[in-house]
Amino acid sequence: MKQRLGIANAIMHDPELLILDEPTNRLDPIDDTIGIIDSGKLLYEDSYENLLNNSERYIILQINSKNLDAVEKSLVEDLNITEYKVKGDSIIKIMSDDSETSFINKHFILNNIDIVSIQYHEQTLEDYFKKITGCEGIG
């Protein structure tokens, strides 16, 4: 409620430009453009819709290191998944949307391949900021 009052106070004087530091809270139902500014320079500008549509979506599989070869083989041969990256000896990042998470999990359960965890992730505005600016984060 406090944030909404602050926004109301800020827009009361009809400013040409309003900078919000947390646009993903969706406090402004009519916002349509996201801009990333670093050191006074506009580095990125696009519609909020395009930002969401182009966000990286992926599934993280955490596995026992002894299962790495079996999991990789199963991803490619059984599930036709070729867009993935192995990180270390126990993490696999699969480029996919959320609809595949339960399907992948079910496949490994039915084939008795132990998975420690499976989680779906979607790129955030802070992730975009880091990627575009090369900085470690916002604030």
NORTA-V467979 format. One record per backbone hydrogen bond with DSSP energy under -0.5 kcal/mol. CO is the residue of the C=O (numbers start at 1). NH is the residue of the N-H. Records with the same first field share a line. If there is no record, write none. Layout:
# NORTA-V467979
CO: NH  NH
This chain:
# NORTA-V467979
1: 5
2: 6
3: 7
4: 8
5: 9
6: 10
7: 11
8: 12
11: 14
18: 20
22: 25
23: 26
27: 29
28: 31
32: 48
34: 46
35: 37
36: 43  44
38: 41
41: 38  43
44: 36
46: 34
47: 51
48: 52
49: 53
50: 54
52: 55
56: 123
57: 96
58: 121
59: 61  94
60: 62  119
61: 63  92
62: 116  117
64: 67
65: 68
67: 71
68: 72
69: 73
70: 74
71: 75
72: 76
73: 77
74: 78  79
75: 81
76: 80
80: 82
82: 84
83: 95
85: 87  93
86: 88
87: 90  91
90: 63
91: 87
92: 61  94
93: 85  95
94: 59  96
97: 100
98: 101  102
100: 104
101: 105
102: 106
103: 107
104: 108
105: 109
106: 110
107: 111
108: 113
109: 112
112: 114
114: 64
117: 62
119: 60
121: 58
124: 128
125: 129
126: 130
127: 131
128: 132
129: 133
130: 134
137: 139
